[in-house]
Amino acid sequence: MSREAQILRIEKLSPNDGKGLRTVVFFKGCPLRCRWCSTPESQKMEQELYYRQAKCRGCGKCVSSCPQKALSLDESANRIKRDDNKCTKCLICVKVCPSNAAGVYGQVMTVEQVMKIILRDEVYYYHSGGGVTLSGGDVLCQAEFARDLLSLCKDAGIHTMAELDMYGDYSRIAMLLPYLDEFYADIKIMDGKIHKQYTGVDNHLILENIKKASKFSRPGALHIRVPLIWNINDNPENISETAEYCKALASCEELEFLPYHRLGESTYEYLGRGYTMSDLKPMTFEEAYEKVAFLKNFNIPFPVKVSGRILN
């Protein structure tokens, strides 16, 4: 029987998730709860229903079609309300909605189904130097599926990358390394207590796993990313400590800082969740550059970047 996984979505011909044009496979499920997460729909392993009020016509088709009577029309707020205790996620509301206001994040797919989609754009990988990137959520939550998919990609001669949270048992990371040409690892905050405050987990295991993976991965395979968040990890102490840590990593190819953005804020609303970082404004490239520019004097043996641009 073919292995299955909960896949959030598959984006084709992406220029932002590695070299060249890439197919990005987003996995559902993540053990971290970063307050600034831009893909909250990837956090839970199971399918999730969403509701976009701006698209809702208030026609009531979903209400009358729901076999569990879990939906009701709140006329005063002009929106549909769902009783999660009654909802069984039968998805009938999604199927009958005429305006696509109701939808679902995630679907169960087999390795072969995902691979079939990947192979459709094989010619673009060849001409652009691109390939496949696995992302999330956390790929490691469904590591066996990821390994099987990466193995098929390597058999097809497709360049492979993954974005890994590096949290959990190292055996799941070791399972993927032989099939990865390159991979991204996030270092969010160096201080363990602050890391737990803002992500829900301590960072000790993450930092240890990055060290191990750096030793056993291909030279230049490791790319470190740091989401730069106002008043959380954007201070000189955290930035310099991160740089010093990365200097000791055997296979580190680059250290990249990504300015804070709020691109996923609307998704929290669709899921009926609050976004706790709404008081922070997005960080511009110039603001991020100014915060990390002092690293020019750190004698770092690999490129340091801000949003893909190397520090001068």
Buried (B, 14 or more C-beta within 10 A) or exposed (E): EEBEBBBBBBBEBBEEBBBBBBBBBBBBBBBBEBBBBBBBBBBBBEBBBBBBEEEBEBBEBBBEBBEBEBBBBEEEEEBBEBEEEEBEBEEBBBEBBEEEBBBBBBBEBBBEBBBEBBBEBBEBBBEBEBBBBBBBBBBBBBBEBBBBBBBBBBEBEBBBBBBBBBBBEBEBBBBBBEBBBBBBBBBBBBEBEBBBEBBEBEBEBBBEBBBBBBEBBBEEBBBBBBBBBBEBBBEEEBBBBBBEBBBEBEBBBBBBBBBBBBEBEEBBBBBEEEBEBEEBEEBEEEBBBEBBEEBEEBEBEBEBBBEEEEBE
